[in-house]
Each structure stands twice: as structure tokens, then as C-alpha cells.
């Protein structure tokens, strides 16, 4: 298939492109800058210049494809409402280009902020009506308009070499403060997956996920955040300590509310329906390898 990928030059997107190319697919990657274009080309994909707010470029990329994987999202936590609206517009544009064709459309979503009816977030749990991100509610209706749309939910931590997300930011905070903290008792849990395992599931989704499917890219179902803080503290040689609830915002900044969320998640239904089985190291072992501590990268 010829697959159009937004976010193709990113940490996860570059792994998805490599996975698709290795499987024999032709890939076209959206690139908004020269640096992104170079990265997309180096991964073996054709470059399609444009950005999330260039709706004509998105439409053209989808029109010329056999399927779309939408990974791009503007992670601006200072203006999240506009970032979410930009994502909604991009999904509507891509969906309209695919309407009536039966072509696949894989849309990326997240798990933070979801609530599991059983206490664990599963594929049966829908997006919260109060969610500030519209990815799922914007995408799923296209299943009724002749698009094989599916949702691929990512955990808060997609890890691996080159990660510049939440965990590197926590490492940076620990370096700056001289202490590796965790909120309150640190018993709240974060799910996680290795980027290469996530890339494999994206490939499977664009190849075979049925319309309306929600799949979870989850390997570690829920790691207590105090365990994450403990490894950070040990590798940096700084104390590990609880941060009281009333001091979390001051200590952690914008990531504090996220690091305080309890979000255990399951991928049981995804594994049963797709046969997906993660093969790469989990988050704890990945942190123990040490590459996260060579340098912390700002989000």
C-alpha cells in the first residue's frame, strides 16, 4: 500500500515509517521543515511538504494514498485547546478525503485522562466527554462514511532511545531540583510501551484493523510512579522523595497533574484481535540501560 503518514519525522513516526518500509509498503511522510524532510527521506519515505494547519496539503496527501496514519499533534500545553482544535480539523480533512473509499485511516489518541469502568482502562472504555482532545470523537464517525477508521491509543510513556517526552522531562526536573520526586505516595500507575512495539501495532492497524476498532499499544500495564522516580534518583545519585499533593504543581510544573494520574491500562482485547505481542524491553529495563541519563531533553 501507499501510506500517507503525518508526524513521520517524530520519535514514534520515524519508527512507524521504518516499520512500514520494512514490510514492503510505500510511505509518504508529511514534513513541515527542511530538517523534517531530511529525516523522512532518510527513513526511506517520499517527502510531502506541509503542516497540520495546511489543510490543502493534508487533503492532497490523503487523496493520493491507499491509507493514512495520523500521528502528528502539536503538543503545546500552554495552548492545548487550539492544539486540539487543529487536530480535529486535520482529522476532518483527512477523513473527508477518504470518505466512501473503504481505505484505512489510523488515528492516534492517548490514555491519560481516560477512566476505566473496571478500574483499568480497556478498549471498551470510550473517550471522556470532558476530554480536551477530540481525536476519537472526530475520527470514529467516519466509519459510517465509508472509511476504515481505527483508533490507536498510546500510553503516556512511549519509550526508547531518542525519547524526548515525559520521562526525559522528569529526569530534567530531578537534575534541576537535586531530588527525584513522586507525587504523594507514588502508588498511581503509568502504562508504557516501547516505540518499536508501538510501530508494529500501527502497521497492523493500517493493514487490518476493522472500521471502528480501538486498539491499545500497551506493554507495561501500570508502573507505580515511585518506581520510575526511584530509578531516576539512583542513576542521577540524588535522593528519592515524596512530594506532598499541595507542592506537586510547584515542584513538577505542568507535568505535575499528569504524573499524579492513575491510569492503569490493558491491551488484552487488542492482543486477542490482532495477535500483537510486544517483544522489546519494558520501561524499567529501558531506564536501567542508562541511555536516558546521557542527556535530558526538554519536551
Beta strands, then each sheet from edge to edge (+ up, - down):
strand 1: 2-6
strand 2: 26-31
strand 3: 46-49
strand 4: 67-70
strand 5: 104-110
strand 6: 148-154
strand 7: 157-159
strand 8: 179-183
strand 9: 189-194
strand 10: 214-217
strand 11: 220-224
strand 12: 239-243
sheet 1: 3+ 2+ 1+ 4+ 5+ 6+ 10+
sheet 2: 7+ 9+ 11-
sheet 3: 8+ 12+
end
